[in-house]
Amino acid sequence: VARVKSLVYEKYNEELLLNEIACELNLHPVYLCQQFSVYFNCSFGEYIRKIRIEKAVTFMLTKKYYSLTEIAYTCGFADQSHFIRTFKKNIGTTPLAFKRFIAE
């Protein structure tokens, strides 16, 4: 479990595939998928998105001059639209509203 966490945190901004992680851990992808939800209470994809949003919040707090597009790409999102939808789903507000809130 610790190794999975470590790999995801190391590679959060890359295109992560369950098969690649399973191969690095010497596990079958189906087994990893089944066990992942048991230990993390979410799917592999959901977990990666949560980590990316966590990193995006960190960027917003520390690198205030980054645009939303820069933050989205730096954190591994394919486009700004996906970033905004995922951010709103996880945080409850849009990234722009969040940036404005922390700027106050």
C-alpha atoms as a printed R data frame, in Angstrom:
    type eleno elety resid chain resno       x      y       z
1   ATOM     1    CA   VAL     A     1   0.000  0.000   0.000
2   ATOM     2    CA   ALA     A     2   2.825  2.386   0.891
3   ATOM     3    CA   ARG     A     3   4.582  1.617  -2.390
4   ATOM     4    CA   VAL     A     4   1.415  2.327  -4.394
5   ATOM     5    CA   LYS     A     5   1.022  5.668  -2.595
6   ATOM     6    CA   SER     A     6   4.644  6.492  -3.225
7   ATOM     7    CA   LEU     A     7   4.429  5.674  -6.935
8   ATOM     8    CA   VAL     A     8   1.279  7.737  -7.414
9   ATOM     9    CA   TYR     A     9   2.740 10.730  -5.562
10  ATOM    10    CA   GLU     A    10   5.972 10.499  -7.585
11  ATOM    11    CA   LYS     A    11   4.174 10.312 -10.920
12  ATOM    12    CA   TYR     A    12   0.955 12.264 -10.269
13  ATOM    13    CA   ASN     A    13   1.592 14.656 -13.157
14  ATOM    14    CA   GLU     A    14   2.256 11.905 -15.700
15  ATOM    15    CA   GLU     A    15  -0.234  9.710 -17.520
16  ATOM    16    CA   LEU     A    16  -0.591  6.930 -14.964
17  ATOM    17    CA   LEU     A    17  -1.955  3.569 -15.976
18  ATOM    18    CA   LEU     A    18  -3.001  0.849 -13.597
19  ATOM    19    CA   ASN     A    19  -1.143 -1.710 -15.738
20  ATOM    20    CA   GLU     A    20   2.147  0.181 -15.352
21  ATOM    21    CA   ILE     A    21   1.805  0.461 -11.585
22  ATOM    22    CA   ALA     A    22   0.853 -3.226 -11.339
23  ATOM    23    CA   CYS     A    23   3.906 -4.166 -13.424
24  ATOM    24    CA   GLU     A    24   6.213 -2.114 -11.186
25  ATOM    25    CA   LEU     A    25   4.764 -3.839  -8.136
26  ATOM    26    CA   ASN     A    26   4.841 -7.311  -9.690
27  ATOM    27    CA   LEU     A    27   1.076 -7.668  -9.303
28  ATOM    28    CA   HIS     A    28  -1.663 -8.616 -11.716
29  ATOM    29    CA   PRO     A    29  -3.642 -5.497 -12.767
30  ATOM    30    CA   VAL     A    30  -7.000 -7.074 -11.869
31  ATOM    31    CA   TYR     A    31  -5.745 -7.959  -8.376
32  ATOM    32    CA   LEU     A    32  -4.347 -4.460  -7.891
33  ATOM    33    CA   CYS     A    33  -7.639 -2.925  -9.030
34  ATOM    34    CA   GLN     A    34  -9.628 -5.071  -6.589
35  ATOM    35    CA   GLN     A    35  -7.296 -4.415  -3.670
36  ATOM    36    CA   PHE     A    36  -6.910 -0.737  -4.443
37  ATOM    37    CA   SER     A    37 -10.530  0.047  -3.630
38  ATOM    38    CA   VAL     A    38 -10.301 -1.985  -0.423
39  ATOM    39    CA   TYR     A    39  -7.361  0.031   0.918
40  ATOM    40    CA   PHE     A    40  -8.090  3.458  -0.554
41  ATOM    41    CA   ASN     A    41 -11.926  3.475  -0.558
42  ATOM    42    CA   CYS     A    42 -11.990  4.753  -4.139
43  ATOM    43    CA   SER     A    43 -10.961  3.686  -7.604
44  ATOM    44    CA   PHE     A    44  -7.449  4.110  -8.979
45  ATOM    45    CA   GLY     A    45  -8.597  6.973 -11.230
46  ATOM    46    CA   GLU     A    46 -10.415  8.765  -8.422
47  ATOM    47    CA   TYR     A    47  -7.324  8.532  -6.225
48  ATOM    48    CA   ILE     A    48  -5.089 10.032  -8.918
49  ATOM    49    CA   ARG     A    49  -7.539 12.884  -9.451
50  ATOM    50    CA   LYS     A    50  -7.625 13.573  -5.693
51  ATOM    51    CA   ILE     A    51  -3.822 13.746  -5.571
52  ATOM    52    CA   ARG     A    52  -3.768 16.076  -8.591
53  ATOM    53    CA   ILE     A    53  -6.327 18.380  -6.980
54  ATOM    54    CA   GLU     A    54  -4.319 18.335  -3.737
55  ATOM    55    CA   LYS     A    55  -1.232 19.381  -5.714
56  ATOM    56    CA   ALA     A    56  -3.224 22.052  -7.565
57  ATOM    57    CA   VAL     A    57  -4.349 23.580  -4.253
58  ATOM    58    CA   THR     A    58  -0.723 23.604  -3.101
59  ATOM    59    CA   PHE     A    59   0.287 25.372  -6.316
60  ATOM    60    CA   MET     A    60  -2.470 27.954  -5.867
61  ATOM    61    CA   LEU     A    61  -1.326 28.663  -2.328
62  ATOM    62    CA   THR     A    62   2.394 28.871  -3.109
63  ATOM    63    CA   LYS     A    63   2.646 29.993  -6.746
64  ATOM    64    CA   LYS     A    64  -0.051 32.616  -7.005
65  ATOM    65    CA   TYR     A    65   1.242 33.911 -10.340
66  ATOM    66    CA   TYR     A    66   0.484 30.613 -12.157
67  ATOM    67    CA   SER     A    67  -2.519 30.691 -14.464
68  ATOM    68    CA   LEU     A    68  -5.190 28.004 -14.173
69  ATOM    69    CA   THR     A    69  -3.971 26.492 -17.448
70  ATOM    70    CA   GLU     A    70  -0.410 26.246 -16.111
71  ATOM    71    CA   ILE     A    71  -1.656 24.665 -12.895
72  ATOM    72    CA   ALA     A    72  -3.844 22.198 -14.796
73  ATOM    73    CA   TYR     A    73  -1.003 20.996 -17.031
74  ATOM    74    CA   THR     A    74   1.578 21.002 -14.222
75  ATOM    75    CA   CYS     A    75  -0.686 18.793 -12.134
76  ATOM    76    CA   GLY     A    76  -1.261 16.274 -14.921
77  ATOM    77    CA   PHE     A    77  -4.675 17.260 -16.269
78  ATOM    78    CA   ALA     A    78  -5.134 16.903 -20.024
79  ATOM    79    CA   ASP     A    79  -6.959 20.219 -20.312
80  ATOM    80    CA   GLN     A    80  -8.261 23.100 -18.240
81  ATOM    81    CA   SER     A    81 -11.892 22.037 -18.674
82  ATOM    82    CA   HIS     A    82 -11.266 18.651 -17.040
83  ATOM    83    CA   PHE     A    83  -9.302 20.370 -14.280
84  ATOM    84    CA   ILE     A    84 -12.161 22.788 -13.531
85  ATOM    85    CA   ARG     A    85 -14.793 20.013 -13.420
86  ATOM    86    CA   THR     A    86 -12.648 17.805 -11.178
87  ATOM    87    CA   PHE     A    87 -11.685 20.695  -8.898
88  ATOM    88    CA   LYS     A    88 -15.305 21.749  -8.436
89  ATOM    89    CA   LYS     A    89 -16.387 18.170  -7.734
90  ATOM    90    CA   ASN     A    90 -13.683 17.685  -5.077
91  ATOM    91    CA   ILE     A    91 -13.437 21.150  -3.501
92  ATOM    92    CA   GLY     A    92 -16.966 22.437  -4.058
93  ATOM    93    CA   THR     A    93 -16.026 25.603  -5.920
94  ATOM    94    CA   THR     A    94 -14.288 26.513  -9.157
95  ATOM    95    CA   PRO     A    95 -10.510 27.001  -9.209
96  ATOM    96    CA   LEU     A    96 -10.941 30.681 -10.117
97  ATOM    97    CA   ALA     A    97 -13.268 31.297  -7.170
98  ATOM    98    CA   PHE     A    98 -10.810 29.444  -4.921
99  ATOM    99    CA   LYS     A    99  -7.900 31.572  -6.214
100 ATOM   100    CA   ARG     A   100  -9.876 34.750  -5.578
101 ATOM   101    CA   PHE     A   101 -10.802 33.564  -2.082
102 ATOM   102    CA   ILE     A   102  -7.188 32.869  -1.073
103 ATOM   103    CA   ALA     A   103  -6.058 36.183  -2.585
104 ATOM   104    CA   GLU     A   104  -8.292 38.098  -0.164
